[in-house]
Amino acid sequence: MMVFSRTWTTCCPESSVGRPSFVSEFGLWDERQTAAAEQIEAHLDDIDLVRVVFCDPHGLARSKTLSASAFRTALRNGMDFSPGPLIFDTGHAIAVEFLSEDPEVRVAEILGAGDFVLVPDPGTFLTLPDSRPRTALVLGDEYLRDGTPHPLGTRNVLRRVCARYTARELTPVVGLEVEWYLTRLLGGAPGHAENGFGRQGTAPRVEAMNAGYQFNLDTYSASVAAVTGPLSMLLTELGLPLRSMEHESGPGQVETTFDPLSALDAADAMLVFRTLTKQTCAQRGFHASFMALPGLPGFDPSGWHLHQSVMNTKSGENVFATGSTRDGLSAEGTAYVAGLLDRAREFCLLSVPTVNGYRRLTPGFALSPTRVGWSFEDRTAMVRVLGGDGTTHVENRVGEPCANPYLAIAAQLSAGLEGITENRTVRPGEPSGKTLPQTLREALDDFRASAASRELLGPPLAACLAKLKASEAARFEDASAGHADLPADVTDWEHREYFEIY
């Protein structure tokens, strides 16, 4: 039997995505990225598909999958991408009025939902092991069509903060400690029947992996190992510096930690980790969720504890260390902590961006912070100082696991650097008189009133994020008879809104 194939003639393949020579025209790559791009191009014949990913303001990975030949063009041209992920809230309701004369986010290209250009960052290219078809993943940066960074992009916010450290010959170091839930999928309809713009359908039907509430019990670790074992191997093969995968308190609650990383690498790792964890678990018939408190019986809140220190770039020394193995924090470290405390309420929205995340920050959960303060080796404090000698670092325990990693980390580093720059001081255990916000609406009010938030994000992104979160909060309040306060139990609205997408 003879097999025939046709030769298809394409027109203008170089201009099919992005803009010809977009990267070189605007000088978007440094030498390291240029060298990485050349290596990628040399090995693209070994790849079938490339997923080009960026992080939206909600912290969710958005992507397009390109053939290897299309990616070869997009690598240097960039690729066109709809601004939809920048204007929809978590429930896919339109929060930024892109068809109005003034969407109020100071980005002209949002009018009419005009495309932006997504440029792959060659330094983030990852080949997914044992994938068929052979698939790679690469993170991208958002640009306007004139080659300037997109004002609503979040990865560049962290880059700008890191540049401020570099100017002072400092390097921030970040450690990730993330809690999440693994459950077993029970099948059934995907929840589409009631879904639409501004309304999420029913959440996935799941069952718990174990009874929980036996902290670090090895038997419970074994009960999730059929999934967490292969996941650990995948993360390690991808080069992520996995440190531990352990069972926490809740039924099937897992904690994952990584070795310290540079700030941008840590944020990239968080996005890749969450995205591939959800996908890997789903492929095996399980569901991973980074929602803070799922609406399931007996579940305990999950947090994201962000470990932070600062290194002197020239000497390589930890500037938080005192040279003592006992509890201690240098003057620079104390100033950094003071900065975190001073901006705790204004920046809380960036670490706890969902309605559901504020359930952790209540007196009902002993190891979750409720007040603004710090202490040595105290897990009830908002900021915990731990380690000794060269390992001294601070741990902020406020964040929820689904937060946008670029915004959450940028907010912490910016507040800490502000404290260092102004030589602030605060004594351990000294009452601040401030509590953390108790609802998304309360955090949004503090964020909107903050000049520091606008300076950190830039006015367009600050305005856009406020609109996204206001839409989310309003829909929750509508479903709760106009009340912003959280009911005693997780609502059906919260479970629908967050359990699947996060």
Stockholm file with secondary structure:
# STOCKHOLM 1.0

chainA/1-502         MMVFSRTWTTCCPESSVGRPSFVSEFGLWDERQTAAAEQIEAHLDDIDLVRVVFCDPHGLARSKTLSASAFRTALRNGMDFSPGPLIFDTGHAIAVEFLSEDPEVRVAEILGAGDFVLVPDPGTFLTLPDSRPRTALVLGDEYLRDGTPHPLGTRNVLRRVCARYTARELTPVVGLEVEWYLTRLLGGAPGHAENGFGRQGTAPRVEAMNAGYQFNLDTYSASVAAVTGPLSMLLTELGLPLRSMEHESGPGQVETTFDPLSALDAADAMLVFRTLTKQTCAQRGFHASFMALPGLPGFDPSGWHLHQSVMNTKSGENVFATGSTRDGLSAEGTAYVAGLLDRAREFCLLSVPTVNGYRRLTPGFALSPTRVGWSFEDRTAMVRVLGGDGTTHVENRVGEPCANPYLAIAAQLSAGLEGITENRTVRPGEPSGKTLPQTLREALDDFRASAASRELLGPPLAACLAKLKASEAARFEDASAGHADLPADVTDWEHREYFEIY
#=GR chainA/1-502 SS CCCCCCCCCCSCGGGSSSCTTHHHHHTCCCHHHHHHHHHHHHHGGGCSEEEEEEECTTSCEEEEEEEHHHHHHHHHHCEEECSHHHHBCTTSCBCSCTTSSCCSSSCGGGGGGCCEEEEECGGGCEECTTCSSCEEEEEEEEECTTSSBCTTCSHHHHHHHHHHHHHTTEEEEEEEEEEEEEEEECCCCCSCTTCBTTBCCCCCCEEESSCCCSTTCHHHHHHHHHHHHHHHHHHHHTTCCEEEEEECSSTTEEEEEECCEEHHHHHHHHHHHHHHHHHHHHHTTEEEECCSSCSSTTCCCCCEEEEEEEEETTTCCBTTCCSCSSSCCCHHHHHHHHHHHHTTTTTHHHHSCSTGGGGSSSTTSTTSCCBSCEEESCTTSSEEEECCGGGCEEEECCCCTTSCHHHHHHHHHHHHHHHHHTTCCCCTTCCCCCBCCSSHHHHHHHHHTCHHHHHHHCHHHHHHHHHHHHHHHHHHHHHTTTCCSCCSSCCHHHHHHHTTTC
#=GC SS_cons         CCCCCCCCCCSCGGGSSSCTTHHHHHTCCCHHHHHHHHHHHHHGGGCSEEEEEEECTTSCEEEEEEEHHHHHHHHHHCEEECSHHHHBCTTSCBCSCTTSSCCSSSCGGGGGGCCEEEEECGGGCEECTTCSSCEEEEEEEEECTTSSBCTTCSHHHHHHHHHHHHHTTEEEEEEEEEEEEEEEECCCCCSCTTCBTTBCCCCCCEEESSCCCSTTCHHHHHHHHHHHHHHHHHHHHTTCCEEEEEECSSTTEEEEEECCEEHHHHHHHHHHHHHHHHHHHHHTTEEEECCSSCSSTTCCCCCEEEEEEEEETTTCCBTTCCSCSSSCCCHHHHHHHHHHHHTTTTTHHHHSCSTGGGGSSSTTSTTSCCBSCEEESCTTSSEEEECCGGGCEEEECCCCTTSCHHHHHHHHHHHHHHHHHTTCCCCTTCCCCCBCCSSHHHHHHHHHTCHHHHHHHCHHHHHHHHHHHHHHHHHHHHHTTTCCSCCSSCCHHHHHHHTTTC
//
